[in-house]
Amino acid sequence: MPNMFIAPADSARDRAALERSLINAIERQTVIRHFSDASYPELIEIERRGKGFYAWGLPNNPDHVESWFHMGTGDCLLIGYKGSYRHYAKVLGRYDNARAAEAIWGAADDAEPSRELLFFVSEPIPLSLAFDELQDYLPNDFTAFTQVPGHTIDQIEADFGSVERFVRRRLLNTGAGGPVLDMSGIVQLSERDQSKLKLFDTDSSKDARSRIVDGIVRRRGFPDFRRRLLAAYEFKCAMTGCDAAEALEAAYIIPHKGKYTQHASNGLLLRADVHTLFDLGKIAVDTRSMTVIVADELLDTSYRILSGRPLRYPQQQEQRPATESLDLHRRLAGL
């Protein structure tokens, strides 16, 4: 029966560590150089199963030692911050290695002790799931690395049949709303795959420019659809009021699935950066007030000025965005 562990990452140092070893894969040589030759076969297997080297680590104190000691291959790891679970992975192996920890996360000091109790995990799956959504099984208020109690695991197994089924049903999917995977995370995983395949490498400046042009054309949306939205919205972004036509794009509310999605009521004219945030589920629309909703993580950025801003929409009723589609987009975004 697998265990479950929850790691908070609310501090700036923890978030920096996430960037180094979970959001981005660790350089292969950084790992290999700091382990003994005897560990090499295990590390190669971890790299294969994890699709690279991803890791997290804990300072060597009594509480952490106990949790780390009980950690085994196949156990589940959740990392949360700002009120939501953000990453899910499975444990692939654990090692007490101060040298490797320093190479991965930097030298220890009084403010940042060594994360020498490290453990490798599978390539993390990005999530955007509020703690409250799982409070019937998991704690929603934790400030330290936590092992989910055995009686809770027993209850999960009794209710779902297995921890794996609980993960699939409650973490990775919802019954009616579809996947709760963070769209920005999905894009990030895609970028990793493309980087591994070197899909962005170009043989010539002509090839590079061709790819740039093709990317812009695709991003702006189906040409006729974009022209209709430009006219309907009077060449102004529905959320920012930007009137630079070259920066405005046709955003589909419901993803493109043929001609029936080309109606103006299934689109918003958005500035390019806002279009990206809308597609990533970081911005949505509250149809009760027809105002803009901004994800919590954007409230500390310049995009906070969009929060609560009235949506601009066409004068003609039939061209206005469909509230049903906006509601579905919001639900899938988790806002």
LUMNU-107606 format. One record per atom (N, C-alpha, C): residue in one letter; y, z, x. Coordinates in pm, whole numbers, padded with zeros to 5 digits, always signed. Each point is the difference from the previous one (the first is absolute). Example, Ala and Ser with C-alpha at 12.3 -4.5 7.8 and 13.67 -1.06 7.14 Angstrom:
<nodes>
A-00569+00780+01319;A+00119+00000-00089;A+00120+00000+00090;S+00105-00072-00035;S+00119+00006+00082;S+00109+00073-00077;
</nodes>
This chain:
<nodes>
M-00120+00000+00085;M+00120+00000-00085;M+00125+00000+00089;P+00083-00103-00010;P+00118-00006+00088;P+00105+00104-00037;N+00072+00044+00102;N+00114+00088-00020;N+00125-00083-00019;M+00106+00066-00048;M+00131-00064-00012;M+00103+00086+00069;F+00091-00065+00072;F+00106+00070+00072;F+00134-00062-00038;I+00103+00085-00006;I+00134-00047-00034;I+00095+00041+00111;A+00075-00096+00051;A+00094+00025+00109;A+00142-00028-00047;P+00091+00097+00011;P+00140-00026-00033;P+00070-00072+00116;A+00098-00081-00031;A+00076-00071+00105;A+00146-00010-00042;D+00058+00114-00037;D+00138-00001-00048;D+00103+00008+00112;S-00039+00050+00116;S+00098+00013+00108;S+00024-00134+00068;A+00115-00010+00066;A+00034-00123+00072;A-00101-00027+00111;R-00048+00106+00065;R-00099-00016+00108;R-00132-00053-00054;D-00042+00053-00114;D-00125-00048-00061;D+00013-00146-00039;R+00114-00038-00053;R+00018-00139-00042;R+00000-00094+00121;A+00058+00048+00111;A-00003-00080+00122;A-00144-00014+00050;A-00078+00109-00013;A-00141-00006+00040;A-00077-00097-00088;L+00032-00003-00130;L-00064-00095-00091;L+00022-00143+00048;E+00123-00030+00039;E+00032-00135+00047;E-00085-00037+00122;R-00024+00098+00086;R-00070-00028+00125;R-00150-00020-00017;S-00059+00069-00098;S-00146+00001+00001;S-00067-00029-00134;L+00077-00010-00110;L-00062-00029-00130;L+00061-00122-00066;I+00130-00008-00003;I+00064-00118-00059;I-00024-00120+00091;N+00002+00025+00130;N-00033-00103+00099;N-00123+00043+00078;A-00082-00095+00037;A-00119+00031+00079;A+00041+00041+00141;I-00080+00087+00060;I+00023+00043+00138;I-00049-00109+00094;E+00076-00023+00107;E-00044-00098+00099;E-00139+00035+00053;R-00085-00099+00008;R-00139+00022+00039;R-00011+00070+00135;Q+00075-00046+00098;Q-00009+00057+00133;Q+00051+00143+00006;T+00093+00034-00088;T+00049+00137-00006;T-00114+00095-00034;V-00088-00044-00087;V-00115+00082-00037;V-00105-00002+00110;I-00041-00117+00042;I-00113-00013+00094;I+00029+00073+00131;R+00124-00009+00050;R+00032+00059+00130;R-00007+00152+00001;H+00012+00062-00118;H+00013+00145-00004;H-00125+00069-00055;F-00111-00071-00001;F-00129+00059-00036;F-00100-00027+00111;S-00102+00080+00007;S-00101-00017+00104;S-00084-00125-00026;D-00063-00048+00105;D-00087-00116-00014;D-00114+00026-00098;A-00042+00126-00008;A-00110+00033-00091;A+00039-00021-00146;S+00130+00006-00030;S+00047-00016-00138;S+00019-00146-00038;Y-00010-00090+00099;Y+00032-00141-00025;Y-00081-00062-00114;P-00133+00015-00006;P-00074-00060-00111;P+00046+00053-00137;E+00029+00130-00008;E+00047+00056-00126;E+00136-00060-00038;L+00087-00012+00097;L+00134-00053-00028;L-00006-00145-00047;I-00085-00079+00060;I-00014-00140-00041;I-00047-00007-00146;E-00093+00088-00037;E-00048+00002-00137;E+00110+00046-00095;I+00080+00098+00042;I+00113+00045-00082;I+00100-00113-00018;E+00028-00071+00107;E+00095-00113-00007;E-00051-00107-00096;R-00130-00027+00006;R-00057-00102-00090;R+00009+00043-00145;R-00041+00123-00028;R-00002+00049-00138;R+00142+00021-00054;G+00092+00040+00089;G+00136+00029-00045;G+00093-00119+00002;K-00049-00115+00048;K+00083-00121+00016;K+00118+00027+00093;G-00029+00073+00106;G+00103+00041+00094;G-00007+00151+00018;F+00088+00053+00083;F+00004+00144+00022;F+00116+00061-00079;Y-00035+00086-00095;Y+00097+00077-00077;Y-00039+00147+00011;A+00098+00088+00013;A-00035+00140+00023;A+00107+00094-00053;W-00042+00124-00018;W+00091+00110-00030;W-00045+00118+00083;G+00091+00095+00025;G-00036+00112+00084;G+00066+00129-00045;L-00061+00111+00040;L+00047+00133-00040;L+00021+00086+00124;P+00102+00087-00001;P+00014+00097+00108;P-00118+00095+00003;N-00030+00049+00119;N-00117+00086+00018;N+00035+00145-00036;N-00011+00033-00131;N+00017+00139-00043;N-00121+00036-00086;P-00024+00130-00022;P-00123+00042-00069;P-00024-00067-00135;D+00103-00012-00083;D-00018-00062-00132;D-00044-00144+00013;H+00065-00072+00091;H-00034-00141+00017;H-00138-00018+00061;V-00035+00087+00093;V-00131-00011+00065;V-00111+00009-00103;E+00012+00093-00094;E-00103+00016-00102;E-00014-00125-00086;S+00115-00053-00045;S-00005-00122-00083;S-00055-00118+00080;W+00050-00015+00123;W-00042-00111+00084;W-00149+00007+00031;F-00050+00122+00021;F-00142+00019+00032;F-00089-00042-00116;H+00049+00018-00123;H-00080-00036-00117;H+00014-00148-00039;M+00083-00072+00073;M+00024-00140-00031;M-00112-00088+00055;G-00049-00091-00083;G-00107-00087+00044;G+00024-00146-00036;T-00077-00087+00058;T+00011-00143-00030;T-00022-00026-00148;G+00090-00075-00059;G-00009-00031-00143;G+00085+00089-00088;D+00057+00106+00058;D+00090+00085-00079;D+00128-00075-00033;C+00067+00046-00104;C+00120-00068-00050;C+00127+00070+00050;L+00099-00080+00035;L+00129+00052+00043;L+00110-00058-00087;L+00085+00089-00053;L+00119-00040-00073;L+00122+00050+00075;I+00099-00084+00015;I+00126+00041+00063;I+00111-00014-00103;G+00077+00106-00016;G+00105-00001-00102;G+00133+00043+00053;Y+00105-00053-00060;Y+00137+00046+00028;Y+00091-00045-00113;K+00113+00070-00012;K+00097-00027-00106;K-00064-00004-00138;G-00092+00096-00025;G-00054+00015-00133;G-00109-00097-00040;S-00049-00082+00094;S-00103-00098-00035;S-00102-00013+00111;Y-00122-00037-00039;Y-00100-00039+00098;Y+00033-00142+00045;R+00005-00019+00133;R+00047-00128+00055;R-00107-00079+00074;H-00104+00068+00050;H-00104-00070+00076;H-00136+00064-00029;Y-00102-00085-00005;Y-00138+00046-00016;Y-00086-00066+00108;A-00086+00079+00061;A-00090-00055+00103;A-00126+00086+00005;K-00101-00050+00074;K-00124+00074+00018;K-00016+00036+00148;V-00047+00119+00024;V-00018+00049+00136;V-00116-00074+00068;L+00024-00044+00124;L-00102-00073+00075;L-00050+00075+00123;G+00072+00103+00041;G-00043+00076+00117;G+00111+00094+00043;R-00039+00115+00058;R+00101+00099+00043;R-00024+00037+00146;Y+00111+00028+00072;Y-00007+00032+00142;Y+00110+00101+00034;D-00031+00092+00089;D+00099+00092+00056;D+00046-00061+00132;N+00117-00063+00000;N+00041-00076+00118;N+00153+00004+00012;A+00048+00093+00082;A+00145+00016+00017;A+00062-00120+00070;R-00073-00060+00096;R+00053-00116+00073;R+00022-00118-00094;A-00096-00026-00086;A+00015-00110-00096;A+00112+00030-00098;A+00010+00124-00045;A+00105+00038-00095;A+00138-00025+00060;E+00017+00037+00128;E+00130-00022+00065;E+00030-00149+00014;A-00102-00079+00029;A+00020-00145+00014;A+00038-00064-00133;I-00056+00053-00108;I+00026-00058-00132;I+00132+00048-00059;W+00023+00133+00004;W+00113+00058-00072;W+00109+00056+00090;G-00018-00006+00129;G+00103+00050+00091;G-00032+00140+00050;A+00076+00040+00102;A-00023+00130+00063;A+00034+00114-00095;A-00076+00109+00012;A+00024+00118-00083;A+00120+00078+00053;D+00064+00072-00091;D+00107+00092+00039;D+00001+00116-00098;D+00099+00088+00011;D+00003+00118-00088;D+00012-00039-00147;A+00074-00109-00027;A+00020-00041-00139;A-00115-00084-00053;E-00073-00064+00091;E-00109-00089-00041;E-00123+00026+00085;P-00088+00090-00043;P-00122+00027+00077;P-00091-00122+00002;S-00091-00002+00095;S-00092-00112+00015;S-00091-00013-00122;R-00022-00124-00041;R-00091-00029-00111;R-00140-00027+00056;E-00046+00090+00085;E-00123-00027+00076;E-00125-00004-00086;L+00002+00065-00118;L-00116-00008-00090;L+00014-00130-00079;L-00035-00110+00063;L+00025-00130-00062;L-00125-00052-00069;F+00020-00087-00095;F-00113-00065-00066;F+00039-00143-00036;F-00093-00090+00022;F+00021-00141-00032;F-00038-00024-00146;V+00073-00092-00063;V-00024-00031-00140;V-00005-00151-00020;S-00050-00041-00115;S+00000-00141-00035;S+00143-00048-00023;E+00019-00131+00000;E+00134-00055-00026;E+00052+00057-00131;P+00111+00073+00002;P+00046+00069-00121;P+00039-00095-00112;I-00029+00041-00122;I+00043-00072-00119;I+00129+00065-00050;P+00109-00076-00009;P+00125+00059-00048;P-00008+00032-00149;L+00058+00113-00038;L+00003+00043-00139;L+00143+00033-00040;S+00020+00013-00129;S+00124+00055-00053;S-00038+00077-00126;L-00054+00119+00020;L-00057+00078-00110;L+00057+00141+00005;A+00078+00035-00102;A+00066+00131-00004;A-00103+00113+00002;F+00033+00109+00069;F-00090+00115+00005;F-00040+00046-00140;D+00094-00006-00093;D-00027+00047-00136;D-00112-00078-00066;E-00019-00125+00041;E-00103-00084-00061;E-00141+00051+00028;L-00015+00080+00105;L-00132+00050+00037;L-00008+00152-00002;Q+00098+00064-00061;Q+00004+00146+00006;Q-00116+00065-00076;D-00071-00075-00085;D-00116+00057-00067;D-00117+00019+00097;Y+00009-00062+00119;Y-00106+00017+00100;Y+00054+00042+00137;L+00114-00054+00038;L+00050+00025+00135;L+00130+00080-00005;P+00028+00079+00105;P+00124+00078+00002;P+00121-00092+00004;N+00106+00039-00071;N+00121-00082+00002;N+00114+00069+00076;D-00034+00108+00068;D+00101+00071+00080;D-00069+00052+00125;F+00011-00074+00108;F-00063+00042+00125;F+00096-00028+00114;T+00001+00090+00096;T+00091-00013+00114;T-00075-00008+00133;A-00131+00014-00005;A-00080-00007+00122;A-00125-00082-00026;F-00065-00041+00107;F-00125-00075-00011;F-00098+00082-00084;T-00058-00062-00102;T-00079+00073-00099;T-00135-00066-00021;Q-00104+00080-00004;Q-00131-00049-00040;Q-00018+00031-00148;V-00035-00101-00078;V-00023+00021-00143;V-00120+00093-00016;P+00015+00108-00077;P-00109+00099-00011;P-00131-00061-00050;G-00108+00064+00040;G-00132-00048-00039;G-00022-00001-00149;H+00054+00100-00071;H-00020+00003-00145;H+00071-00115-00069;T+00112-00047+00061;T+00069-00116-00056;T-00082-00127+00022;I-00059-00013+00119;I-00086-00114+00027;I-00119+00000-00097;D-00055+00118-00025;D-00111+00010-00096;D+00043-00048-00138;Q+00122+00037-00041;Q+00050-00042-00131;Q+00022-00151-00005;I+00052-00055+00109;I+00019-00145+00008;I-00134-00072-00012;E-00099+00050+00070;E-00133-00063-00006;E-00058+00011-00141;A+00023+00115-00065;A-00052+00017-00136;A+00069-00093-00098;D+00131-00021+00018;D+00077-00081-00095;D-00011-00150+00025;F-00016-00039+00128;F+00004-00142+00033;F-00132-00053+00057;G-00089+00090+00033;G-00127-00043+00057;G-00001+00001+00151;S+00116-00025+00062;S+00012+00003+00145;S+00147+00002+00038;V+00026+00043+00122;V+00138-00003+00050;V+00049-00144+00011;E-00088-00091+00042;E+00038-00141+00012;E+00048-00056-00134;R-00069+00035-00106;R+00040-00050-00131;R+00134+00061-00043;F+00022+00126+00033;F+00129+00063-00026;F+00112-00074+00073;V-00026-00034+00126;V+00100-00072+00079;V+00031-00135-00063;R-00105-00073-00040;R+00022-00132-00059;R+00077+00009-00131;R-00036+00098-00083;R+00059+00006-00135;R+00137+00066-00002;R+00018+00105+00080;R+00123+00078-00011;R+00102-00028+00109;L-00046-00044+00117;L+00093-00027+00108;L+00036-00147+00009;L-00100-00086-00006;L+00024-00141+00025;L+00025-00081-00126;N-00033+00053-00116;N+00024-00071-00126;N+00031+00098-00110;T+00066-00051-00104;T+00018+00075-00123;T-00068-00077-00111;G-00030+00066-00110;G-00075-00065-00107;G+00070-00117-00062;A+00127+00016-00038;A+00070-00106-00073;A+00107-00067+00083;G+00057+00073+00096;G+00114-00053+00072;G-00033-00087+00118;G-00128-00012+00035;G-00035-00083+00114;G+00011+00078+00130;P+00006-00070+00111;P-00001+00066+00130;P+00127+00081+00023;V-00015+00115+00067;V+00116+00079+00035;V+00029-00013+00149;L-00061-00098+00066;L+00031-00024+00139;L+00146-00035+00014;D+00064+00056+00101;D+00139-00030+00026;D+00011-00146+00045;M+00080-00081-00073;M+00009-00142+00033;M+00053-00023+00140;S+00093+00085+00046;S+00050-00018+00135;S-00112+00021+00100;G-00093+00089-00034;G-00115+00022+00086;G-00093-00118+00001;I-00020-00062-00116;I-00085-00119-00008;I+00060-00111+00086;V+00131-00018-00007;V+00066-00100+00083;V-00020+00034+00147;Q+00011+00128+00032;Q-00017+00044+00137;Q-00140-00032+00052;L-00102+00024-00084;L-00137-00033+00040;L-00014-00150+00020;S+00062-00079-00087;S-00005-00145+00014;S+00067-00044+00129;E+00113+00063+00032;E+00069-00034+00124;E-00088+00032+00121;R-00073+00112-00007;R-00091+00034+00109;R-00105-00109+00018;D-00060-00043-00112;D-00104-00103+00007;D+00056-00130+00056;Q+00120-00037-00044;Q+00060-00124+00048;Q+00033+00010+00148;S+00043+00118+00040;S+00031+00020+00142;S-00125-00014+00085;K-00112+00058-00049;K-00126-00011+00074;K-00043-00146+00012;L+00023-00078-00106;L-00040-00140+00000;L+00104-00091+00066;K+00114+00061+00039;K+00110-00074+00064;K+00050-00114-00088;L+00013+00031-00131;L+00044-00105-00092;L+00147-00034+00017;F+00076+00087+00069;F+00142-00028+00016;F+00029-00070+00132;D-00102-00018+00084;D+00021-00072+00125;D+00028-00147-00030;T+00093-00059+00073;T+00035-00141-00020;T-00009-00074+00132;D-00034-00126-00009;D-00016-00081+00121;D+00130-00066+00045;S+00099-00007-00089;S+00124-00067+00036;S+00113+00052-00086;S+00123-00028+00044;S+00117+00041-00078;S+00003-00074-00134;K-00051-00123-00002;K-00004-00076-00125;K-00095+00066-00100;D-00117+00043+00049;D-00096+00069-00084;D+00058+00131-00052;A+00069+00073+00088;A+00060+00128-00040;A+00105-00021-00109;R+00086-00101+00018;R+00105-00024-00100;R-00062-00044-00133;S-00107-00080+00006;S-00067-00043-00121;S-00053+00119-00078;R-00057+00097+00072;R-00053+00119-00067;R+00113+00081-00063;I+00112+00010+00068;I+00114+00074-00055;I+00047-00065-00129;V+00016-00132+00001;V+00046-00072-00119;V-00100+00016-00114;D-00129-00017+00031;D-00103+00016-00103;D+00003+00140-00059;G+00020+00099+00086;G+00004+00138-00048;G+00118+00025-00092;I+00116-00055+00033;I+00119+00018-00084;I-00021-00066-00135;V-00053-00123+00000;V-00021-00073-00125;V-00095+00078-00092;R-00113+00048+00058;R-00095+00076-00081;R+00063+00128-00053;R+00076+00066+00086;R+00056+00129-00038;R+00105-00014-00112;R+00073-00110+00001;R+00104-00017-00101;R-00058-00020-00139;G-00124-00041-00008;G-00063-00019-00130;G-00009-00147-00037;F-00079-00029-00103;F-00016-00137-00050;F+00138-00059-00026;P+00034-00116+00059;P+00138-00052-00006;P+00060-00006-00140;D-00074-00055-00098;D+00055-00009-00136;D+00023+00139-00060;F-00094+00091+00027;F+00011+00137-00049;F+00124+00067+00059;R+00023-00019+00130;R+00116+00060+00065;R+00129-00059-00055;R+00002-00130-00024;R+00121-00063-00054;R+00032+00056-00138;R-00103+00021-00082;R+00023+00056-00134;R+00056+00141+00009;L-00053+00079+00094;L+00050+00137+00013;L+00141+00003+00057;L+00029-00088+00094;L+00137-00006+00054;L+00100-00026-00112;A-00035-00093-00088;A+00090-00032-00112;A+00008+00116-00099;A-00117+00057-00033;A-00004+00108-00099;A+00077+00122+00045;Y-00009+00033+00129;Y+00067+00120+00054;Y+00136-00031+00061;E+00048-00121-00023;E+00132-00042+00046;E+00016+00020+00151;F-00108-00030+00072;F+00001+00003+00146;F+00035+00138+00056;K-00048+00104-00067;K+00022+00137+00047;K-00130+00081-00008;C-00023+00081+00100;C-00119+00086+00003;C+00002+00096-00119;A-00115+00017-00063;A-00008+00085-00119;A+00021+00148+00032;M-00016+00039+00126;M+00012+00142+00036;M+00120+00031+00087;T+00038-00092+00087;T+00109+00028+00094;T+00129-00073-00034;G-00010-00108-00079;G+00118-00082-00028;G+00032-00098+00112;C-00083-00005+00103;C+00023-00094+00111;C+00010-00143-00053;D+00100-00074+00045;D+00021-00135-00051;D-00015-00107+00109;A-00067+00034+00108;A-00030-00098+00105;A-00129-00071-00038;A+00011-00119-00055;A-00116-00070-00055;A-00113-00015+00102;E+00036-00020+00128;E-00103-00019+00102;E-00088+00124+00018;A+00051+00116-00039;A-00075+00124+00018;A-00074+00042-00126;L+00010-00079-00107;L-00059+00038-00128;L-00135-00068-00020;E-00096+00078-00050;E-00136-00050-00016;E-00052+00028-00141;A-00095-00083-00041;A-00064+00016-00131;A-00116+00096+00013;A+00015+00119-00057;A-00106+00101+00008;A-00082-00003-00128;Y-00132-00015+00014;Y-00088+00007-00116;Y-00023+00146-00036;I+00013+00033-00127;I-00031+00136-00045;I-00151+00016-00005;I-00068-00092-00066;I-00146-00007+00001;I-00036-00109+00101;P-00090+00030+00095;P-00032-00098+00105;P-00033-00137-00056;H+00037-00101+00077;H-00016-00139-00041;H-00145-00034-00029;K-00027-00050-00122;K-00136-00039-00039;K+00001-00132-00077;G+00090-00088+00037;G+00005-00128-00069;G+00132-00019-00074;K+00004-00106-00081;K+00125-00039-00065;K+00056+00105-00095;Y-00091+00078-00064;Y+00050+00092-00101;Y+00084+00112+00061;T-00011+00022+00130;T+00081+00104+00064;T+00134-00055+00049;Q+00026-00129-00023;Q+00123-00062+00049;Q+00117+00017-00096;H-00018+00068-00111;H+00109+00020-00095;H+00100+00100+00057;A+00126-00019-00030;A+00106+00087+00053;A-00022+00146-00035;S-00066+00026-00113;S-00023+00138-00042;S-00100+00073+00091;N-00069-00075+00087;N-00092+00061+00094;N+00060+00006+00140;G+00132-00012+00008;G+00063+00001+00131;G+00126+00082+00008;L+00037+00033+00122;L+00127+00064+00030;L+00060-00074+00119;L+00129-00023-00003;L+00067-00059+00115;L+00044+00115+00090;L-00058+00007+00120;L+00024+00114+00088;L+00038-00045+00140;R+00085+00079+00062;R+00030-00022+00141;R-00129+00015+00080;A-00014-00073+00110;A-00127-00008+00072;A-00058+00136+00035;D+00083+00093+00051;D-00054+00130+00040;D-00043+00082-00121;V+00075-00011-00110;V-00036+00073-00121;V-00126-00060-00062;H-00015-00132+00011;H-00122-00067-00047;H-00122+00058+00073;T+00012+00017+00131;T-00111+00056+00077;T-00035+00141-00049;L+00102+00083-00020;L-00023+00137-00047;L-00059+00002-00141;F+00042-00094-00084;F-00054-00010-00135;F-00148-00036+00005;D-00036-00097+00085;D-00140-00041+00014;D-00085+00112+00060;L+00060+00081+00086;L-00073+00110+00063;L-00011+00121-00091;G+00060-00005-00117;G-00006+00112-00093;G+00091+00115+00038;K+00103-00027+00081;K+00094+00104+00038;K+00122+00004-00092;I+00015-00103-00081;I+00108-00008-00098;I-00060-00052-00130;A+00042+00058-00111;A-00048-00043-00131;A+00114+00014-00101;V-00033-00023-00126;V+00101+00006-00106;V-00047+00094-00110;D+00088+00091-00041;D-00025+00087-00115;D+00048-00075-00125;T-00093-00048-00080;T+00038-00084-00115;T+00064+00078-00113;R-00010+00134+00004;R+00067+00079-00106;R+00150-00007+00016;S+00046-00003+00123;S+00144-00006+00026;S+00040-00128+00072;M-00101-00082+00036;M+00021-00123+00077;M+00081+00029+00126;T-00048+00102+00073;T+00063+00037+00127;T-00104-00006+00112;V+00050-00003+00122;V-00086-00015+00117;V-00056+00135+00042;I-00131+00001+00033;I-00067+00118+00054;I-00032-00027+00146;V+00027+00097+00085;V-00024-00013+00143;V-00102+00104+00044;A-00097-00040+00079;A-00103+00092+00049;A+00064+00111+00084;D-00064+00116-00001;D+00055+00117+00070;D+00029-00028+00147;E-00090-00076+00066;E+00019-00022+00143;E+00121-00087+00032;L+00058-00065-00102;L+00120-00081+00021;L+00127+00076-00030;L-00013+00121-00053;L+00119+00077-00038;L+00076+00051+00121;D-00064-00002+00117;D+00069+00038+00124;D+00053-00122+00075;T-00002-00115-00065;T+00047-00124+00063;T+00119-00055-00077;S+00053-00111+00047;S+00115-00062-00067;S-00034-00051-00139;Y-00131-00014-00032;Y-00040-00051-00131;Y+00013+00106-00110;R+00036+00122+00038;R+00018+00103-00102;R+00110-00036-00099;I+00095-00086+00041;I+00110-00037-00090;I-00049-00082-00119;L-00123-00054+00010;L-00053-00078-00112;L-00060+00090-00109;S-00033+00124+00035;S-00064+00090-00096;S+00089+00024-00121;G-00053-00031-00119;G+00075+00020-00123;G+00098-00110-00034;R+00007-00102+00085;R+00096-00110-00025;R-00050-00086-00117;P+00088-00037-00092;P-00041-00085-00113;P-00048-00138+00049;L-00105-00049-00061;L-00052-00131+00035;L+00088-00107-00065;R+00037-00100+00077;R+00071-00116-00055;R-00105-00097-00053;Y+00020-00052-00120;Y-00098-00096-00053;Y+00073-00109-00077;P-00068-00112-00023;P+00064-00117-00063;P+00054+00030-00140;Q+00099-00077-00039;Q+00059+00016-00133;Q-00096-00048-00109;Q-00075-00106+00029;Q-00093-00052-00100;Q-00124+00089-00009;Q-00031+00043-00122;Q-00108+00094-00022;Q-00134-00050+00055;E-00029-00128-00018;E-00130-00052+00041;E-00016-00006+00152;Q+00109+00013+00074;Q-00006-00005+00145;Q-00005+00140+00064;R+00017+00101-00081;R+00000+00137+00053;R-00140+00043+00040;P-00010+00084+00102;P-00134+00042+00048;P-00076+00075-00108;A-00127-00032-00015;A-00085+00062-00102;A-00024+00146+00034;T+00029+00088-00094;T-00017+00143+00026;T-00147+00036+00025;E-00092-00070-00066;E-00142+00028+00022;E-00039-00027+00146;S+00053-00109+00053;S-00031-00035+00139;S+00063+00100+00097;L+00125+00039-00028;L+00067+00099+00085;L-00073+00134-00004;D-00047+00038-00118;D-00075+00127-00012;D-00129-00006+00079;L-00070-00115-00004;L-00124-00013+00075;L+00027+00006+00148;H+00105-00069+00046;H+00037+00005+00142;H+00030+00143+00042;R+00073+00073-00082;R+00034+00138+00034;R-00125+00088+00010;R-00092-00019-00095;R-00121+00082-00001;R-00085-00029+00125;L-00012-00125+00035;L-00078-00035+00120;L+00067+00051+00127;A+00133+00008-00004;A+00074+00050+00117;A-00008+00152+00011;G-00039+00065-00109;G-00007+00146+00002;G+00133+00068-00009;L+00100-00069-00055;L+00132+00057-00016;L+00029+00042-00144;
</nodes>
